[in-house]
Amino acid sequence: MSSRPELEKLTAIKLRELIAAEYPEIQGAIAMKKEELVVTILKARGEPTHEVKKHVPITDLKKTIRQLKAEQAQALEAKDVKKNTELRKKIAKLKRKTRLIVEKGPKIPKKAKSK
């Protein structure tokens, strides 16, 4: 369990157990969310906490989300639970990516209000 992708595959519960077993110096793991747990473990190991990925435009991600939602609607009509679950997880993952891109995007200073 040395790389970030391997840690991200684990559930938050498993990550908390890992912290309790291998990193007793880390406090407050119970209150942390999954992403915070992954970053904390990587910092404790002295590894880089972020991956350098190429920039994907948000519009492309949202277009993919819309396509997946259409497929999900078809799966619901066909009562295909397995396919619906798979698509729901893919949609959630893409939404997370869009939020991260917006969060890490360029900071635009707010304009002063004119009187």
N, C-alpha and C positions, 0 to 999 in steps of 0.2 A: 504493500500500500504506500507507494512512494510518490506517485504522480497525482496531479490535480484531477484528471479525468477519473481515475480510480476512486478518489475520495468522493467525487461528486456522484458516483454511482451508488454510494452507500446512503442509507436513510439517516435522518437526523439522530434517531435513537442509537444507531450503530456508531455514529461519529461521537456521540456523547460517551458511549461505553469505551471507545478507543481512547478518548481524552482521559477518562478516569483511570484506565489501565496503564497507559504509557506516558501521560503527561500530567502528573498530580499537581504540578506547580500552577497549572491553568485554573483560574477560579471563575465561577459564573457561567460555566458551560450549559447549565440547565436552562438558563434564560436566553441563550443564543439561538438564532435561527440557523438553518443549514449553511447558508453562504458564509455567515460569520464563523461557524465551526470550522469549515474548510480553510478559511483564511487564517484562523488561529492556529490550526495544526501546521499549516505551511510555515507560518512565522516561527513556531516552536522548533521546527526542523531546520530553519535557516534557508528555506527555499524561496524563490520568487513567488509573490502572492498573486500575480496576474499573468495571464498569457497574452502574448502579442498575436492578435488576429487581424486579418485584413478587414477593412471596413465594408460592411454590407449596408446598402441604403435601406432606410426604414420602409420606404415605399415598396421595395421588393419583398421585405418580410411581411408587410401587411397584405400584399397581393397573395402571397402564399397562404396566409391565415384565412383570407376570404375563400380561396379554393378548398382548403381543408374543411372549412365550415360547411361548404356546399356538399362535400363528400360525407361529412358527418350527418347532415340532414338526410341524405339518401340512406345511410346506414341505420339511422333511427327508424325511417319508414320501413326498411327491410327487417327491422328488429334484430340487427346484427350487433350484439352487445360487445363482442370482442373487438370488432372493427371500430365501433364507437369509442371504446375506451382508449384504443391506440391513437385515434385521431384527436381525442380530447387532450391526451398527454402531449402530442406534438404541438397542438395549438398553444397549450400553456407554456411550453418551452420557447416557442417563438415569441409569445407575448413578453416573457421574461427578457429575452434578448432585446426587444424593442425598448423596454424600460431601462435596461443597462446602457444602451446606446444613448438614450436621451439623458440619462443621469451623467454619463461621462462626456457628453458633447461639449462644444464650446460654450463658455459662459458669456452671455450677452448682458452687458450692464443695463440696468433699468434706467429709463429716461426720467429726468426730474419733471415733476408735474409743473405745468405752467399756470400762473394765476390769472 
